[in-house]
């Protein structure tokens, strides 16, 4: 499950500003992804929490009045922290090109060239 929320005010954490956050429940715990602009597509930071209660205790008071917004999980092999369908280029063939991405548009995978 994934949910995202916008912060009431940008928060400085580890020398980075965070404008919005996303949580993702995984087997190893609950990830909180931070985004460096309100329209960022992929995260610039992450924190792993043991459980959702711990995450909510720390962050719920910082989010705006819209609260947490539920969103669909990504397609298999895609980035859990991305707001669009995005995967590391070559990951599907076992030869990932870290830092290069592809997005799924009109039924095909194409290079994602926007600076993240």
C-alpha positions in Angstrom: 0.0 0.0 0.0 1.1 3.5 -0.8 -0.1 6.9 0.5 1.2 10.4 0.1 0.6 13.8 1.7 1.8 17.4 1.4 3.4 19.0 4.4 2.0 22.2 6.0 5.4 23.8 5.5 8.6 22.6 3.9 10.7 20.7 6.5 14.5 20.7 6.5 15.9 17.3 7.1 19.5 16.2 6.4 20.2 19.5 4.6 17.3 18.9 2.2 13.9 20.5 2.1 10.9 18.1 2.1 7.6 19.3 0.6 5.6 16.1 0.3 6.0 12.5 1.6 4.9 9.1 0.6 4.7 5.9 2.7 5.1 2.4 1.3 4.6 -0.7 3.3 7.2 -3.4 2.6 8.1 -6.7 4.2 11.0 -5.1 6.0 9.0 -2.2 7.4 7.4 1.0 6.3 9.3 3.4 4.1 8.8 7.2 4.2 10.0 8.9 1.0 10.6 12.6 1.0 10.3 14.9 -2.1 12.3 18.0 -2.7 9.6 20.0 -4.5 5.8 19.9 -4.5 5.8 18.5 -8.1 8.7 16.0 -7.7 8.2 12.7 -9.4 10.7 10.6 -7.5 12.0 10.9 -3.9 15.2 12.6 -2.8 15.3 10.8 0.6 13.9 7.8 2.5 13.6 6.6 6.0 12.7 3.0 7.1 10.4 2.6 10.1 9.6 -0.6 11.9 5.9 0.0 11.6 3.2 2.4 10.4 2.3 3.6 13.9 5.9 4.9 14.5 5.8 6.7 11.1 2.4 8.3 11.8 3.4 9.4 15.2 6.3 11.4 13.8 4.6 12.8 10.6 0.8 13.1 10.9 1.0 16.4 12.7 3.1 17.9 9.9 0.8 17.1 6.9 -1.8 19.5 5.5 -5.5 19.4 5.9 -6.0 17.0 2.9 -4.4 14.2 5.0 -3.1 11.0 3.6 -4.1 10.2 0.0 -4.2 6.6 -1.0 -2.6 5.6 -4.4 -2.1 2.4 -6.3 1.0 0.3 -5.9 3.5 0.5 -8.8 3.7 -2.1 -11.5 6.1 -5.0 -10.8 9.7 -3.9 -11.1 8.9 -0.2 -11.0 10.0 2.4 -8.5 7.9 2.4 -5.3 8.7 6.0 -4.6 7.7 7.3 -8.1 4.4 9.2 -8.8 4.5 7.9 -12.4 5.2 4.5 -13.8 9.0 4.5 -13.7 11.7 1.8 -13.7 15.4 1.7 -13.8 16.5 1.2 -17.4 17.7 -2.3 -18.0 16.4 -3.7 -14.7 14.0 -5.9 -16.5 16.8 -7.6 -18.4 19.1 -8.0 -15.3 21.4 -5.2 -16.5 20.3 -2.1 -14.6 21.7 1.3 -15.7 21.5 3.0 -12.3 20.4 6.7 -12.6 18.7 6.1 -16.0 14.9 5.6 -16.1 12.1 4.5 -18.4 8.5 5.3 -18.2 5.5 3.5 -19.6 3.6 5.6 -22.2 0.9 4.4 -24.6 1.8 0.7 -24.0 5.6 1.0 -24.4 8.6 1.8 -22.3 10.5 5.0 -23.3 13.4 6.8 -21.9 12.6 9.2 -19.1 14.8 12.2 -19.7 13.6 14.7 -17.1 16.2 15.6 -14.5 15.1 14.0 -11.2 
